[in-house]
């Protein structure tokens, strides 16, 4: 999870108008075509929770469960773009969690992949010291743990597939870093741009990539370059 700027665009304006019309109906819906298109645009087509951008099912998710509250149900700022898997897991069970449109989540939680091929691998979500004793941070960590490891047999199958996607993406990213440190001239400049693109908010699993940069001295050229 990384911070996503909730920009005001022409599509978001259409979404807000659509929500106002639906709210006035007795059985209005919050997943209109205008809302879906605007959320896809704002969240760069990736799930705000797991950061995967190639899911097979997508849903309009309420950051704060509305539980029948009409204002919350149709509140544009409460609507997020999530894959069906993450939305199913979060439901009403994890609240409050951090709002990725308001805070830099990867500065409050460390996203790390531990281990390597042939050795026990795991994903770790650890609260940064300055963010301790924060209920939303703790709930967000618990949600991430559930998403990436699952509890039910079905969730565990999906979680294993998700961890595989993380591993593939991070391997590619690390190879870019290695190539960058061995390159020179125009090749080095080109690789710098590629790596920086991998660290911005639209990139899949950007939080994990940023923590690779934070944790490794050989990545010093890229510290905070995503800001």
C-alpha positions in Angstrom: 0.0 0.0 0.0 1.3 3.4 -1.0 -0.2 6.9 -1.0 -2.4 7.5 -4.0 -3.4 11.1 -4.9 -7.1 11.4 -5.3 -7.0 13.9 -8.1 -9.9 15.9 -9.3 -10.4 15.0 -12.9 -13.2 15.3 -15.4 -14.0 11.7 -14.8 -14.1 12.2 -11.0 -16.5 15.1 -11.4 -18.8 12.8 -13.5 -18.5 10.2 -10.7 -19.5 12.6 -8.0 -22.5 13.8 -10.0 -23.5 10.2 -10.6 -23.3 9.4 -6.9 -25.5 12.4 -6.0 -28.2 11.1 -8.4 -28.0 7.5 -7.1 -28.1 8.7 -3.5 -31.5 10.4 -4.2 -32.9 7.0 -5.4 -34.6 4.5 -3.1 -32.3 1.8 -4.4 -29.3 3.7 -5.8 -26.0 2.1 -6.4 -22.4 3.4 -5.9 -20.8 1.3 -8.6 -22.0 3.2 -11.6 -20.0 3.2 -14.8 -18.8 6.7 -14.0 -17.6 5.8 -10.6 -15.8 2.6 -11.8 -14.0 4.6 -14.6 -13.0 7.3 -12.2 -11.6 4.9 -9.6 -9.7 2.9 -12.2 -8.1 6.1 -13.3 -7.2 7.5 -9.8 -5.9 4.1 -8.5 -3.9 3.4 -11.7 -5.9 0.2 -12.3 -4.4 -1.5 -9.3 -5.9 -2.7 -6.0 -5.2 -0.2 -3.2 -4.6 -3.0 -0.7 -2.4 -5.6 -2.4 -1.2 -3.3 -5.2 -1.7 -6.0 -7.8 -2.7 -4.7 -11.2 -3.7 -7.9 -13.0 -6.5 -9.2 -10.9 -9.4 -11.0 -12.6 -12.2 -9.3 -10.6 -12.6 -5.7 -9.4 -15.0 -4.0 -7.0 -15.8 -0.6 -5.6 -14.8 -0.8 -2.0 -15.8 1.3 1.0 -12.8 2.3 3.2 -15.2 2.8 6.1 -18.0 0.1 6.0 -21.2 2.0 5.5 -23.5 -0.5 7.3 -26.5 1.1 5.8 -25.4 4.7 6.4 -26.4 6.5 3.1 -23.9 9.3 3.5 -21.0 6.9 3.8 -22.3 4.7 1.1 -22.3 7.5 -1.5 -19.3 9.5 -0.1 -16.8 9.8 -3.0 -13.9 10.0 -0.6 -14.9 6.7 1.0 -14.9 4.8 -2.3 -11.7 2.9 -3.3 -10.6 0.5 -6.1 -10.0 -3.1 -4.8 -9.6 -6.5 -6.3 -12.4 -8.9 -5.3 -10.0 -11.0 -3.2 -9.0 -8.1 -1.0 -12.5 -6.7 -0.8 -13.8 -10.0 0.4 -11.1 -10.3 3.1 -11.4 -6.7 4.4 -15.2 -6.6 4.5 -16.3 -5.2 7.9 -13.6 -7.1 9.8 -10.7 -4.6 9.5 -11.5 -1.1 10.6 -10.2 1.4 11.0 -7.3 1.1 8.5 -5.0 3.7 7.0 -6.4 5.9 4.2 -3.9 5.6 1.4 -5.3 8.9 -0.2 -4.2 10.8 2.9 -1.1 9.2 4.4 2.2 7.8 3.2 1.5 4.2 4.3 4.9 2.9 3.4 6.5 5.4 5.8 4.4 3.9 8.6 4.7 0.2 7.7 7.8 -1.6 6.5 7.1 -3.9 3.5 9.8 -6.6 3.3 10.4 -9.8 1.5 12.7 -12.0 3.6 14.7 -14.9 2.3 15.5 -16.1 -1.3 15.1 -19.1 -3.6 16.0 -22.3 -1.8 15.6 -20.7 1.6 12.4 -20.1 3.5 10.8 -16.9 2.0 8.3 -14.7 3.7 6.7 -11.3 3.5 6.9 -9.1 6.6 4.8 -6.1 7.6 6.3 -4.3 10.5 5.2 -1.1 12.1 7.8 1.7 11.9 8.7 2.9 15.4 7.1 6.4 14.9 3.7 4.7 14.1 3.4 2.5 17.1 0.2 2.5 19.3 -1.9 3.5 16.3 -5.0 1.3 15.9 -5.3 2.0 12.2 -1.7 1.0 11.5 -2.1 -2.2 13.5 -5.3 -3.0 11.7 -3.7 -2.3 8.3 -0.8 -4.7 9.2 -3.3 -7.4 10.2 -5.2 -6.9 6.9 -2.0 -7.2 4.9 -1.0 -10.3 6.7 -4.4 -11.9 6.0 -4.3 -10.8 2.3 -0.8 -12.2 1.6 -1.2 -15.4 3.7 -4.9 -16.1 4.0 -6.8 -18.1 6.6 -9.3 -20.3 4.7 -8.2 -23.0 2.3 -9.4 -20.8 -0.7 -7.6 -17.7 0.7 -4.4 -19.6 1.1 -4.4 -20.7 -2.5 -5.0 -17.1 -3.7 -2.4 -15.8 -1.3 0.2 -18.2 -2.6 -0.4 -16.9 -6.1 -0.2 -13.3 -4.9 3.1 -14.0 -3.2 4.4 -15.5 -6.4 3.5 -12.3 -8.3 5.4 -10.3 -5.7 8.4 -12.5 -6.0 8.5 -12.2 -9.8 8.0 -8.4 -9.7 10.7 -7.9 -7.0 13.2 -10.1 -8.9 12.8 -8.0 -12.0 13.3 -4.8 -9.9 16.4 -6.2 -8.2 17.8 -7.0 -11.6 17.3 -3.4 -12.7 19.2 -2.3 -9.7 22.1 -4.7 -10.4 22.3 -3.6 -14.0 22.2 0.1 -13.0 25.2 -0.3 -10.7 27.2 -2.0 -13.4 26.2 0.4 -16.2 27.6 3.7 -17.3 26.8 6.6 -19.6 23.4 6.6 -21.4 22.6 3.0 -20.3 22.9 4.1 -16.7 20.6 7.1 -17.3 18.0 4.9 -19.0 18.1 2.5 -16.2 17.7 5.3 -13.7 14.4 6.3 -15.4 13.2 2.7 -15.5 13.9 2.2 -11.8 12.3 5.5 -10.8 9.2 4.5 -12.8 9.1 1.2 -10.8 8.9 3.2 -7.5 6.1 5.6 -8.2 2.5 5.0 -7.0 1.2 3.5 -10.2 3.7 0.6 -10.1 2.7 -2.8 -8.9 3.9 -3.7 -5.3 5.6 -0.3 -5.1 5.7 -0.4 -1.2 7.9 -3.5 -1.4 10.2 -1.9 -4.0 10.6 1.2 -1.9 11.7 -0.8 1.1 14.3 -2.6 -1.0 15.7 0.9 -1.7 15.5 2.0 1.9 17.2 -1.2 3.2 20.1 -1.4 0.7 23.0 1.0 0.5 23.5 0.2 -3.2 20.2 1.9 -3.9 21.2 5.2 -2.4 20.6 7.0 -5.7 16.9 6.3 -5.4 16.1 7.2 -1.9 12.8 9.2 -1.9 13.0 9.7 -5.7 9.3 8.7 -5.9 8.2 11.9 -4.1 
